[in-house]
Amino acid sequence: MGEDKDAILELVRKYHRDQRVDGFVPGTTPVLTSGAVLEESDRVALVEAALEMRIAAGPSARRFEREFSRYFGLRKAHLTNSGSSANLLALSALTSPQLGDARLRPGDEVITAAAGFPTTVNPVLQNGLKPVFVDVELGTYNPTPERIAEAIGPRTRAIMTAHALGNPFAVAEVAALAREHDLYLIEDNCDAVGSLYQGRLTGTFGHFATVSFYPAHHITFGEGGCVLTNDLGLARLVESIRDWGRDCWCEPGEDDRCLKRFDQQLGSLPRGYDHKYIFSHVGYNLKSTDLHASIGLSQLQRVDEFGEARRRNWRLLRDGLDGLDGLLLPEPTPGSDPSWFGFVLTVQPDAPYTRQELVAFLEGRRIATRRFFGGNLTRHPAYADVEYRIAGDLSVSDIITQHTFWIGVYPGITGEMIQYVVDSIREFVAKHR
Ligand SMILES: Cc1ncc(COP(=O)(O)O)c(C=O)c1O
């Protein structure tokens, strides 16, 4: 058996090496915004898990959770089936009746950035809470602590916002604000694994951090996500809500970890009702699998290398595009060292060309572009009939909706590709003086 497995894995390695990788042909090879960067070790890890038929969450999922929480220096990580699920779980955990007076209740407010990805905001609505939208800054694309402070009202109970395309918001200051006003802080760290603020990893400042492992993200295993926290009590709530809402915390296949499986009375159930089937939350099933976690373990080995590539590519673009007419280049938040998700460009409203023209030109050259996710989310049909509050105005989010896009810095992009992107943008701008 062991010999067969070794032989199969050796073949998998050979198969991987035999995959033809074409060289970069400018104008023909697409320069993508993002994509999975998978190596031999990832393929081997996945096949090994498949050979062992570990199709549900098991030892690899548990190990990934331990190693990922260690990477952040946090006490607990819970794997989920997506970053969106991680956001839903983190916020839902804060509505748990087990938190007593500290729980979030329907109608309570959660401050969030108006410009961004919808599933940072949706859990607020899905839990009957009210988003309070604040505007972001041009250049960093994050809300400032001052804007967040101005948005705090009598019913505000939490701040849940993302580090924009890898660029940390001023999270130490926002965490201090949260402490001062007794608010929860959830860092949507889906786009920022490895980013630093004042030398400390983003995701380690709030009550929760969430991560996505979709292929666009810093490490990937297809679909996946994670909720991280340093608070063991909050971690238990996450685990329960992720796993159908159950009260029991036995691993799959395990029985009676609490040593009182048939010796409890909860709710109005009869005493001794099997703890495995006692539900203390209105939960979901948002679990991941060992097939996913096995690639995750292999990808995690390269998280720093990936971050370096992202930083290098971003720097090459930043230097190469410096000083071009009509383009606002991105800025790291002061005090931060971002592990960039993408390179954000805003075409100045008074530039002699438009974002549409520049994007069409780049796409024509096979240089992929993406919008700043939803731009001003309040302008989308999905939010037309929901209750929210806008603190201040959203004029920058509106500018972003019209004039902003981003291009790739992910580790699959080579120095040669970056040079092609820089030359293309320079050529476009020179033609539009
Ligand atoms: C900031 C942010 N939060 C959440 C998500 C959702 O992650 P997922 O696609 O894994 O659900 C994304 C997706 O890209 C994102 O960019």
The ligand as a Tripos MOL2 file, in Angstrom:
@<TRIPOS>MOLECULE
LIG
   16    16     1     0     0
SMALL
NO_CHARGES

@<TRIPOS>ATOM
      1 C1        -12.5240   42.1220    1.3160 C.3       1 LIG1
      2 C2        -13.2150   40.8400    0.9680 C.ar      1 LIG1
      3 N1        -13.9860   40.2520    1.8830 N.ar      1 LIG1
      4 C3        -14.6220   39.0880    1.6380 C.ar      1 LIG1
      5 C4        -14.4800   38.4520    0.4270 C.ar      1 LIG1
      6 C5        -15.2260   37.1630    0.1900 C.3       1 LIG1
      7 O1        -14.3840   36.0540    0.0900 O.3       1 LIG1
      8 P1        -14.9210   34.7200   -0.6380 P.3       1 LIG1
      9 O2        -14.8670   34.9630   -2.1110 O.co2     1 LIG1
     10 O3        -13.9540   33.6460   -0.2020 O.co2     1 LIG1
     11 O4        -16.2900   34.4650   -0.1650 O.co2     1 LIG1
     12 C6        -13.6950   39.0270   -0.5640 C.ar      1 LIG1
     13 C7        -13.5740   38.3380   -1.8580 C.2       1 LIG1
     14 O5        -12.7130   38.5850   -2.6640 O.2       1 LIG1
     15 C8        -13.0380   40.2480   -0.2890 C.ar      1 LIG1
     16 O6        -12.2580   40.8440   -1.1940 O.3       1 LIG1
@<TRIPOS>BOND
     1     1     2 1
     2     2     3 ar
     3     2    15 ar
     4     3     4 ar
     5     4     5 ar
     6     5     6 1
     7     5    12 ar
     8     6     7 1
     9     7     8 1
    10     8     9 2
    11     8    10 1
    12     8    11 1
    13    12    13 1
    14    12    15 ar
    15    13    14 2
    16    15    16 1
@<TRIPOS>SUBSTRUCTURE
     1 LIG1         1 GROUP 0 **** ****
